[in-house]
Amino acid sequence: MNKTILITGAGRGIGAEVALLAAKKGYNVCVNYLKNNETANDVVNKIIQDGGTAIAYQADVSVEKEVYSLFENIEKDFGKITALVNNAGILERQSRLDDLSLERFNNIIKSNIISCFLCSKLAVKQMSTKYGGAGGAIVNVSSIAAVTGAPNEYIDYAATKGAIESLTVGLSKEVASERIRVNAVRPGFIYTDIHADGGESNRVNRLAETIPMKRGGLPSEVANAIIWLLSEEASFSTGTFIDITGGK
Ligand code: NAP
């Protein structure tokens, strides 16, 4: 069967690693990005050089009409997707809740939750047997912050990840009999550029001692779990979560 995967925010970090690994597993890879076409094209070129198939798609996945165009463009290029990774997400500068603006809170909700809702909705329309689809799998990228709440750092971010977890559980049950599995991963401290966006590029190293394994995680270690959840090896798993935290 032809396998096509859409990974949101796949130009760098965890999403880029998922894209590279998915190509090795035989997926046609749709590399979504927001602004940085250079890094997204690097990911695509690497996949093509290694004999895989990939296309980069610019779209802000928190904006409804852009998500509709994204799915239409992918369908023209590859047909219906069979796998979706809701990976795009943002972090803002470290702050207490009493210093957060409403504008920032709304922006985080839009980027982290609305994006997941919109892409999941269109994926279900393509995958579900209810609409004549052949089924598929969705993995949402949550965070261990959904459990810890990220006090004194990013309660707004943690709250969006909590919402994604509820969405994962509910949607998994809604579409379980329509041949769609919906799962999530909870990464801990992973070496990517998101921490620089949060105002502390050295954050993972600073916190490494607090992790039982005494080190931060690699994007590839998260990608391995995501690709497993998407695969037939996880055929009886839905509505479930994998923590990738080094024991934290
Ligand atoms: P990252 O390096 O900052 O990459 C995120 C990518 O998402 C960026 O390349 C960005 O694209 C893209 N993006 C952001 N908003 C978007 C939008 N509205 N539409 C389309 N693309 C968008 O982040 P990461 O660390 O790999 O994180 C990936 C996911 O893992 C996020 O959901 C994050 O919350 C989660 N996570 C990360 C960690 C960690 O320690 N790194 C821990 C727990 C959870 P452009 O480059 O084009 O701007």
Boltz pocket constraint, residues with backbone or C-beta under 6 A from the ligand:
constraints:
  - pocket:
      binder: B
      contacts: [[A, 8], [A, 9], [A, 10], [A, 11], [A, 12], [A, 13], [A, 14], [A, 15], [A, 32], [A, 33], [A, 34], [A, 35], [A, 36], [A, 37], [A, 59], [A, 60], [A, 61], [A, 62], [A, 86], [A, 87], [A, 88], [A, 89], [A, 90], [A, 111], [A, 115], [A, 141], [A, 142], [A, 143], [A, 144], [A, 186], [A, 187], [A, 188], [A, 189], [A, 190], [A, 191], [A, 192], [A, 193], [A, 194], [A, 195], [A, 197]]
      max_distance: 6.0
